[in-house]
Amino acid sequence: MDDQTRLELEAAAFRSLRDHLMTKRTDVQNIDMMNLAGFCRNCLSRWYQEAANERGIEMSKDEARETFYGMPMSEWKAQYQTEASDDKKSAFDAAFAANVDSDKA
C-alpha cells in the first residue's frame, strides 16, 4: 500500500470514529471513555489541535473542540453530558494522570 492510500484510509477511519462518537453514541460519557480506555472525545480534539499546531496552523483548544464536536463545548455539555458520581470522578483523576501528559492538557 502506498503512503497516500494509507493516509486516506487512516483519515477515513478517524472520521468514522468521530461520527460514531458524535452521532451514534452520544450516550457514552467522556468520563466513562477516559476511565475505561484512557482517552475521550476531548483527547481526540486535543490530538487534532496538536497536529494542526505542528503544521503551523494556529488552533486553540476551544476551536479544536468545536471542530471535533461540531458545536461549542458548552452546547455539547448541555445536550449530552450527565453528572458523574464521586467514584467516577476519582477513577477519572487516576486515568487522566496515567494517560494525559499534563503539559498538553
N, C-alpha and C positions, 0 to 999 in steps of 0.2 A: 504494500500500500504506500502511495506517495504521501509526502508531508501535508500537502494541501487537502487531500481527501481525509486524512486523519484529523486535521484541524477542523474541517467541516463536520465530520461525524462527532467530534468532541463538543463542538458548539451546539449541534442538534440535540445531543444528549443533555447538555446543560439546559437548553430551552425546554426540553421535555420535563426535566426535574422541576424547573421553576414553575411551569404550567401546572404540574401535578400538585405542588405545594400551595400555589396561589389560587387555584380554581377548583381543584377536586378534593383537596384535603385541608380546607381552611379550619376544620375542627381540630386538627393536630396543633397543639400549642408549642410555641418555640421552646418553652422551658422543658417540655417533655422530650423534644428532639435533642436538646442540649444534654439533658440528663441521661438519655439512652445512647445517643450517637456521638456526642462530643462536638456537635455543630448544630446550627439552626439557620433560619432564614436570614437573621442579622449577620451571621458569619458569611453566608453566601454573598450578601450585598457588600460586606467589607472586602471580601476577596475580589469582587468586581471592581470596587473602588481602588484597591491596591494595584490591580492590573492596569487600570486606566492611568493612575498616577505614575506607574513605572514607564508608561509610554508617553509621558509628558502631557497627559490630559488632566487638567485640574478638575477634581470632583470631590465634593465634601461628603461626609458620612450621610448627611440628610439627603443629598442629591442621589447618592448611590442607593439608599434605601427606597426613595421614591421611584427610581428606575426599576429596581427589583420588585418592589411590592405593587407597582402600578398605581400608587396613590401615596399621599403623605402618611407617614408612620402613625400620626395621631388618628387618622381615619381608620387604618387597619386595626389599631388597638380598640377603637370604639366599636367596630363591627364584629371583631373576631376574638379578641383576647379576653380570657376569663381570669378570675382571681386565682392565684396559686396558693396551695396550702403551705404552711410553715415547713413541712417535711420536704416538699418540692423545692422550696427556696433554698433550704440547706443543701440539698443534693445539687442544685444549680451552682451554688458557690463553689462546691468541690469540683464539679465538672468544668466550670469556667476556668478555675485555677489550673486544672490539669491540661486543658485543651486550647486555651487562648493566650497568646503572647500579650502580656499586659501593655507592652509598648505600642501594640497595634489596635487595641480595643477602643 
